[in-house]
Amino acid sequence: MITKEWVEPVDEPHRLYKVSSDVKDSSGNLLVTAYAVERPDKQWAVMLINKDHDNDHAVKVVFADPATQRDRCFVGWVNRITFGATEYHWHADGANGQADPDGPPSRSTVAGGPEALYQLPKASIVVLRGRIGGQ
């Protein structure tokens, strides 16, 4: 997922950006972690990790552009690559628990836009990849 979907081509420079998330549980623990990169192919990719083992979450992705003081978003079609509970089986064994992959990540294409919500299945890694534009 990281070298084939999030960052590619791997032999050219990428620009990594600071990301924040406000998806938390009732105790204030962060449930979704995100990482954003501008790729050399001019696409943007955001890797989202849903650490919530019990719940799906829908998130809005906003790119804050400090140079223009405007928010930006994915525009057009966005590639969504997911590796989650549907793609693997979890073998519970306390601290030694492990995932057993059943198949490749699932792929879909979803519409971008300023109001787009992106679904993160429980216990998953999702890569969103596409072009961004102004709002």
C-alpha positions in Angstrom: 0.0 0.0 0.0 2.7 2.5 0.9 5.1 2.0 -2.0 2.6 1.0 -4.7 -0.4 3.3 -3.9 0.6 6.1 -1.6 4.1 7.1 -2.9 4.9 6.3 -6.5 7.1 6.5 -8.5 9.4 5.6 -5.7 12.6 6.9 -7.4 11.7 10.6 -7.5 11.2 13.2 -4.7 7.9 13.5 -3.0 6.7 16.4 -0.7 5.3 15.3 2.6 2.8 17.6 4.4 1.6 18.0 8.0 -1.8 16.6 8.6 -4.3 16.8 11.5 -7.3 14.8 12.4 -10.3 15.5 14.7 -11.7 12.0 14.8 -11.5 11.0 18.4 -13.2 8.6 20.8 -15.1 9.8 23.9 -11.8 9.7 25.9 -10.0 12.0 23.5 -7.9 9.3 21.8 -7.2 9.9 18.2 -8.9 7.3 16.0 -7.8 8.3 12.5 -4.2 9.2 11.6 -3.4 10.7 8.2 -0.4 11.4 6.0 -0.4 13.6 2.9 2.1 13.6 0.1 2.4 15.5 -3.2 3.7 13.0 -5.7 6.0 13.7 -8.6 3.2 12.7 -11.0 1.3 15.8 -9.7 -1.3 13.7 -7.9 -1.9 14.1 -4.2 -2.2 11.0 -2.0 -3.5 10.8 1.6 -3.0 7.7 3.6 -5.7 7.4 6.3 -5.4 4.8 9.1 -8.6 4.1 11.0 -7.4 2.6 14.3 -11.0 2.1 15.5 -11.5 -1.7 15.5 -15.3 -1.4 16.0 -16.5 1.5 13.8 -16.3 2.9 10.3 -15.8 6.6 10.0 -16.6 9.1 7.2 -14.0 11.9 6.9 -13.8 15.1 4.9 -10.3 15.9 3.5 -9.3 19.5 3.3 -5.9 20.8 2.1 -5.1 24.2 3.8 -3.0 26.3 1.4 -1.1 28.8 3.5 0.2 30.6 0.3 -3.3 31.6 -0.9 -5.1 31.3 2.5 -7.7 29.1 0.8 -8.8 25.6 1.4 -8.4 23.1 -1.4 -9.9 19.6 -1.9 -9.8 16.6 -4.2 -11.5 17.4 -7.5 -12.9 15.1 -10.1 -12.5 11.4 -9.5 -10.5 10.1 -6.6 -8.9 6.6 -6.5 -9.7 4.9 -3.2 -7.6 1.9 -2.2 -8.6 0.1 1.0 -7.0 -2.6 3.0 -9.3 -3.4 6.0 -11.2 -6.0 7.8 -12.9 -7.1 4.6 -9.5 -7.8 3.0 -7.9 -9.8 5.9 -8.8 -12.0 8.8 -7.6 -11.1 12.3 -6.2 -13.9 14.4 -6.7 -12.7 18.0 -3.9 -13.7 20.4 -3.5 -10.9 22.8 -0.2 -9.0 22.1 0.7 -11.6 19.5 -2.5 -11.0 17.4 -1.9 -10.8 13.7 -3.6 -10.2 10.4 -3.8 -12.9 7.7 -4.3 -11.3 4.3 -7.0 -13.0 2.2 -6.5 -10.9 -0.9 -5.4 -7.7 -2.4 -6.6 -4.2 -1.4 -10.0 -3.3 -2.7 -10.2 -0.4 -5.3 -12.9 2.0 -6.1 -13.3 5.5 -7.6 -15.2 8.1 -5.7 -16.2 11.7 -6.5 -14.1 14.5 -5.0 -15.4 18.0 -4.1 -15.6 20.3 -1.1 -18.4 18.3 0.6 -17.1 14.8 -0.3 -17.0 12.4 2.6 -14.6 9.4 2.3 -15.5 6.2 4.1 -12.9 4.5 6.3 -13.9 0.9 7.2 -13.1 -0.2 10.7 -9.5 -1.2 11.3 -8.3 -0.1 7.9 -5.7 1.7 5.8 -7.2 3.8 3.0 -5.2 5.7 0.4 -7.0 8.5 -1.5 -5.2 9.6 -4.6 -6.1 12.3 -7.1 -5.8 15.9 -8.2 -6.7 18.9 -5.9 -8.2 22.3 -6.8 -9.3 25.4 -5.1 -12.6 26.0 -3.4 
